[in-house]
Structures are given as C-alpha cells and as structure tokens.
Amino acid sequence: MQRQWTLEARADFTDKEKNEAIDTAVREAAVHIHAVIALLSDGQKPQVVCFSDDFFDGHQEIALHQDKLGDAVAAHGDKMAGGGVSQELLAAATDMQHDKNNG
C-alpha cells in the first residue's frame, strides 16, 4: 500500500540570500529521506521530490543532487576552450604519450 509523507517549510525573509541556505537544508533533508527509503526498499524505487514555491517566482524544483559541473560550466563556460579541454592539457597528454612510446 502506497503512503505519502510531506516535508514542508515556510518562511518569509526580506533578504533573498537566505533562501539559498534554506534550499540547501531542504535538499539535505530530502537526500537523507531518499537514502533511508532506498535502504528499506523491498523492490519499489523510492520517489522523493523537493521544490519551493511563491506567489512571484512560482514553482522552482530543488534537485536532490546539485549539478556542480553544470553550475561550473554555466559560471565559467565563456572561459572554456571548444570541447571543454584546454590546449595546454592536450599538449601535456600528447607529451606523456610521446614519452611513453619512446621510453
């Protein structure tokens, strides 16, 4: 028999920077709940969802696992070479392969 639990938090801050700290706390709680359900699972895949909502910005999903690589690409993507690998790294790999073949 399926049962649903709800975790809800509600607060009103004048400083919107505090919302990120609350998002992190809700994400950590959801990840913990997901882990417990997964460990207790008897074959059914657990489903845990977290989100925030307000009257102005609307519904916003909170990912259980933050996409750190995606965030870094979004923040610094303009500094990356095409394909994501710098010429310096390619040259170093080529030199290592050359040394290996001649060693």
N, C-alpha and C positions, 0 to 999 in steps of 0.2 A: 504494500500500500504506500503510495507516494504521500509525503508530507512536506510542507514548506515552512522554512524559518525565515524571518525577516530581521535584518540588522539595519536600523535607521538612526541617523544622527542629524540633528538640525541645529543650526546656529546662525546668528546674524552678526557679521563683523563689518565695521566701516573700512577696515584695512583688508583689501582683497588678497594681499600677500599671505594672509593666514589660511586661506582656502587651500593652498598647496600643502601645508602641513597636515590639514585635516584629510585631504585626498590620500596622502601617504599613510596616515593612520588607518583609514578605511581599507586601503589596498592591503596593508599588512594583516589586518584582521581577516579579510576575505581570503588571502593566501593561506593563513593558518586554518581557517574553516575548511577550505578546499583540501588541504593536506589531511586533516582528520577524517573527512568524509572518504577520501581516496583510500586511506589505510583501513577503514572499516567496511569498505565496499565489498559486496558479495556478487560482483559481476556487472552491476549497473554503473555507468560512467557518471561521476558527480558533476553537477552543474552549479557554479557559483558565479553570480553577476554582481557588480557594484557600479554605481553611477551617482551623479549628482544632478540636481535639477533646480532651477529657479525661474522666476517669472520673466526675467530679462534675457538671459542667455539660453534658456531652455535646457533640454536633456543633454548631458555630457557623460559618455561612457568613461569609466576608470578601468584601464587594463589591469588585470591581476599581476602581470609581469611587465614591467616597464621595458620598452624597446630602446635600450641605451644606445645601440649602434644607430638606429634610425634617428634618435634625437641628436646624436653627434653629427650625422650627415646633414640633418636639417640646419644645425647651428653652424657648421663649418664646411658645408658642401661646396661653397664657392672657392675654397682654397685647395680642393682636391684636384688631382690630375684626372684626365679622362680615364674611366675604368676603375678609379679608386686606388691605383698603385702608382707611387711616385717613380720618376726616372731614376732617382738615387737608389731606391730599393731594387729596381730591375737590374741596374748596373752591378749592385752588390751580389745579387743572385747569380748573374752571369759570371762574375769573377770567381765566385765559390765553385760553380760548376766547372769552369776552366781549370782551376787549381786541382779539383778532384780528378779530372780527366788526365792531367799532366803529372799527377803525384804518384 
